[in-house]
């Protein structure tokens, strides 16, 4: 009985982690430069690719 609940909690946590990771990765096009902000403040400028 508890195995099902543990499995559901594990699946839920995994889905939440995957959603957060997918939202944190951004693609910068070849003709652009990206700006990285942390807590709404400028941190750095990045070259094209994944940031």
C-alpha positions, 0 to 999 in steps of 0.5 A, a space after each residue: 500500500 505504501 509502495 504506491 504512495 512512495 512511487 507517486 511522490 517520487 514521480 511527482 518530484 521528478 516531474 517538478 525537477 524536469 519542468 524547472 530544469 527545462 524552464 531554466 535553459 535558454 537558447 541564444 540564436 547565432 546572431 544574438 547575444 544573451 543577457 543573464 540576470 539573477 534576481 532581476 539584476 544583470 550578471 553577465 552577457 553570453 555568446 550564442 548557444 545554450 545559456 
